[in-house]
Amino acid sequence: MSSIDGAICKVLMSGLATQFNVLSQVAKKIIPEVIEQWGKLRHLEGGDIMHAHKIVSRCRDGQDASFVCV
């Protein structure tokens, strides 16, 4: 668990405010101070591993995994 990054908080706040048609200040109140961050996820029932750009460092010879088959 770690403190939430300011940039991530802004994105979450904007998304919640837009989705639920509330003010940004209202959306900010429901975002926790500390969150559990996941660096890698695998699609259910087998599939590609998705890497979080800012959490998992990419190998030098790694490819851009921006395309994921679902």
Secondary structure, 3 states (H helix, E strand, C coil): CEECCHHHHHHHHHHHHHHHCCCHHHHHHCCCCEECCCCEEECCCCCCEEECCCCCCCCCCCCCCCCCCC
